[in-house]
Amino acid sequence: MTSYGELGEAAWGWVLRQVEWDDEGPWIPEAAGGDKPEEYRDGMHSGIGGLAHALAEIKLTRPWTVAEQELAAAVADRIRRSVPAQTSISYFDGLVSSIGVLTALGEPGSDAALERIAGIATDDGWPESYLEPPKYLPNAVVNDATLGTAAVLMGALWAGRQGEKAGAVAERAVELLLAEREELPTGVNWQFVPHRFRAEPGAEMPNFSHGLAGIAAMLAVAGVELDRPDLVTVARRGAEHLVTLGINDDKGFRVARIIPWEERHGDEFTYNWCHGGPGTSLLFAALDYAGVDEVAGQATMTWHRRCLDSARNSGIPERLHPGFWDNDGRCCGTAGVGDVFLDSWLRGGDKRDLEFAVRLADALVDRAFREDGSAYWRFLEHRNEDPLLPPGVGWMQGAAGIAAYLFRLQRTLDGDSTAVTRMDNWWALTGARPPRW
């Protein structure tokens, strides 16, 4: 039987064969055989920058080859050159992504990205070009932890931990988030896009990637890193509101991926990093890191465990019906969930976490497409006549991210508890416990 590490190597070798080069350096298509991306070419999500995170994982597994060393240096050069012209702050594809890529490679340049973030800020924050009329008003901003102001906070806090002078950027992001909060009888909330920038009503996506859970998590972490207990209080109140939006029963705690939900949205609940319990568990890990013992009458880490229970009891990674669990990537599927469970295993030692991480990896083994010593994965779109999608290449939705998970699991099973820390998970791994406020 092929080991997880061997499958990871086969998938990583396939990724390397998708890398193309031009005068500006390396690039990858979003899916095998695709054209050079016009947008999102350099970012972490599906661009060349995401390979930095896979390389960081590989470096804990084995030494880089000469070709991998050259690729790492070329990726860093390409990202550094892109910073002065970047206009997006996104954690997926913008300046915050650039901070993550460069720090993953141990390369300089985060200071320039921070300066650029500060330089393009407006009085309202960081407008994004995709927020267009008629749905949004001019100069609209996003609040969330992947595309918006909380992403800036995440990037600044991470850069600060790497020794950069990021305090001013972090404090500005905090100021903007506090100004956009909505005070409710049940606690505090944030919209994906503030109401004042909407030309029509919009839905909430309250889990980690685009809503309340991610924003509150970053404020909890900021409370520690910036020595601001008031931010921890706000974050706790955000969690108190969040738990009123979800269901907490014998299957775990889960919050709908979109509110208000309509049948056209597909399944009301999902169980991934971006819109499900595994990602939302990061909020409660952040509150625990910040010294919060209790949320809404239950221990903080009980909520964390209940988030993970929702995934364990959901039926994933089985594809129970058309449209259910059709993705095996990091953002929306199997590999991302597995990584959260490994984080929890390393932090708390609960054997259920490791067992479930193995179960998820076994599904990846079963679903791998193999040819000529290579491996890749094809996700499903059940509404298509041919539901098999082209094989993705990059970090969040492709073989690079899946390979990294397989490398990590193999190391863990071999007794190596070392983990790559990234801006989106370090507080869930740390053993440091700050003073209780």
Secondary structure as the mmCIF struct_conf table of DSSP 4:
data_model
#
loop_
_struct_conf.conf_type_id
_struct_conf.id
_struct_conf.beg_label_comp_id
_struct_conf.beg_label_asym_id
_struct_conf.beg_label_seq_id
_struct_conf.end_label_comp_id
_struct_conf.end_label_asym_id
_struct_conf.end_label_seq_id
HELX_RH_AL_P HELX_RH_AL_P1 TYR A 4 LEU A 16
TURN_TY1_P TURN_TY1_P1 ARG A 17 GLN A 18
STRN STRN1 GLU A 20 ASP A 22
TURN_TY1_P TURN_TY1_P2 ASP A 23 GLU A 24
STRN STRN2 GLY A 25 TRP A 27
BEND BEND1 GLU A 30 GLU A 30
STRN STRN3 ALA A 31 ALA A 31
TURN_TY1_P TURN_TY1_P3 ALA A 32 GLY A 33
HELX_LH_PP_P HELX_LH_PP_P1 GLY A 34 PRO A 37
BEND BEND2 GLU A 38 GLY A 43
TURN_TY1_P TURN_TY1_P4 MET A 44 SER A 46
BEND BEND3 GLY A 47 GLY A 47
HELX_RH_3T_P HELX_RH_3T_P1 ILE A 48 GLY A 50
HELX_RH_AL_P HELX_RH_AL_P2 LEU A 51 THR A 61
BEND BEND4 ARG A 62 ARG A 62
HELX_LH_PP_P HELX_LH_PP_P2 PRO A 63 THR A 65
HELX_RH_AL_P HELX_RH_AL_P3 VAL A 66 SER A 82
HELX_RH_3T_P HELX_RH_3T_P2 VAL A 83 ALA A 85
TURN_TY1_P TURN_TY1_P5 TYR A 91 ASP A 93
BEND BEND5 GLY A 94 GLY A 94
HELX_RH_AL_P HELX_RH_AL_P4 LEU A 95 ALA A 104
TURN_TY1_P TURN_TY1_P6 LEU A 105 GLY A 106
BEND BEND6 PRO A 108 PRO A 108
HELX_RH_AL_P HELX_RH_AL_P5 SER A 110 ILE A 120
STRN STRN4 THR A 122 THR A 122
TURN_TY1_P TURN_TY1_P7 ASP A 123 ASP A 124
STRN STRN5 GLY A 125 GLY A 125
TURN_TY1_P TURN_TY1_P8 SER A 129 TYR A 130
BEND BEND7 LEU A 131 LEU A 131
TURN_TY1_P TURN_TY1_P9 PRO A 133 LYS A 135
STRN STRN6 TYR A 136 TYR A 136
TURN_TY1_P TURN_TY1_P10 PRO A 138 ASN A 139
BEND BEND8 ASP A 144 ASP A 144
TURN_TY1_P TURN_TY1_P11 ALA A 145 LEU A 147
BEND BEND9 GLY A 148 GLY A 148
HELX_RH_AL_P HELX_RH_AL_P6 THR A 149 ARG A 161
TURN_TY1_P TURN_TY1_P12 GLN A 162 GLY A 163
HELX_RH_AL_P HELX_RH_AL_P7 GLY A 167 GLU A 180
STRN STRN7 GLU A 182 LEU A 184
TURN_TY1_P TURN_TY1_P13 PRO A 185 THR A 186
STRN STRN8 GLY A 187 ASN A 189
BEND BEND10 PHE A 192 VAL A 193
HELX_RH_3T_P HELX_RH_3T_P3 HIS A 195 PHE A 197
STRN STRN9 ARG A 198 ARG A 198
BEND BEND11 ALA A 199 GLU A 200
STRN STRN10 GLU A 204 GLU A 204
BEND BEND12 ASN A 207 ASN A 207
TURN_TY1_P TURN_TY1_P14 PHE A 208 HIS A 210
BEND BEND13 GLY A 211 GLY A 211
HELX_RH_AL_P HELX_RH_AL_P8 LEU A 212 GLU A 225
TURN_TY1_P TURN_TY1_P15 LEU A 226 ASP A 227
HELX_RH_AL_P HELX_RH_AL_P9 PRO A 229 LEU A 245
BEND BEND14 GLY A 246 GLY A 246
STRN STRN11 ILE A 247 ASP A 249
TURN_TY1_P TURN_TY1_P16 ASP A 250 LYS A 251
STRN STRN12 GLY A 252 ARG A 254
BEND BEND15 ARG A 257 ILE A 258
STRN STRN13 ILE A 259 ILE A 259
BEND BEND16 PRO A 260 PRO A 260
HELX_RH_3T_P HELX_RH_3T_P4 GLU A 263 HIS A 265
BEND BEND17 GLU A 268 GLU A 268
STRN STRN14 THR A 270 THR A 270
BEND BEND18 ASN A 272 ASN A 272
TURN_TY1_P TURN_TY1_P17 TRP A 273 HIS A 275
STRN STRN15 GLY A 276 GLY A 276
HELX_RH_AL_P HELX_RH_AL_P10 GLY A 277 TYR A 289
TURN_TY1_P TURN_TY1_P18 ALA A 290 GLY A 291
STRN STRN16 GLU A 294 VAL A 295
TURN_TY1_P TURN_TY1_P19 ALA A 296 GLY A 297
STRN STRN17 GLN A 298 ALA A 299
HELX_RH_AL_P HELX_RH_AL_P11 THR A 300 ARG A 312
TURN_TY1_P TURN_TY1_P20 ASN A 313 ASN A 313
BEND BEND19 SER A 314 SER A 314
TURN_TY1_P TURN_TY1_P21 ILE A 316 PRO A 317
BEND BEND20 GLU A 318 GLU A 318
BEND BEND21 HIS A 321 HIS A 321
TURN_TY1_P TURN_TY1_P22 PRO A 322 GLY A 323
BEND BEND22 PHE A 324 TRP A 325
BEND BEND23 GLY A 329 GLY A 329
TURN_TY1_P TURN_TY1_P23 ARG A 330 CYS A 332
BEND BEND24 GLY A 333 GLY A 333
HELX_RH_AL_P HELX_RH_AL_P12 THR A 334 GLY A 348
HELX_RH_AL_P HELX_RH_AL_P13 LYS A 351 ARG A 367
STRN STRN18 PHE A 369 GLU A 371
TURN_TY1_P TURN_TY1_P24 ASP A 372 GLY A 373
STRN STRN19 SER A 374 TYR A 376
STRN STRN20 LEU A 380 LEU A 380
TURN_TY1_P TURN_TY1_P25 HIS A 382 ARG A 383
BEND BEND25 ASN A 384 ASP A 386
STRN STRN21 LEU A 388 LEU A 388
HELX_LH_PP_P HELX_LH_PP_P3 LEU A 389 PRO A 391
STRN STRN22 GLY A 392 GLY A 392
BEND BEND26 GLY A 394 GLY A 394
TURN_TY1_P TURN_TY1_P26 TRP A 395 GLN A 397
BEND BEND27 GLY A 398 GLY A 398
HELX_RH_AL_P HELX_RH_AL_P14 ALA A 399 LEU A 413
TURN_TY1_P TURN_TY1_P27 ASP A 414 GLY A 415
TURN_TY1_P TURN_TY1_P28 MET A 423 ASN A 425
HELX_RH_AL_P HELX_RH_AL_P15 TRP A 426 LEU A 429
HELX_LH_PP_P HELX_LH_PP_P4 PRO A 434 ARG A 436
#
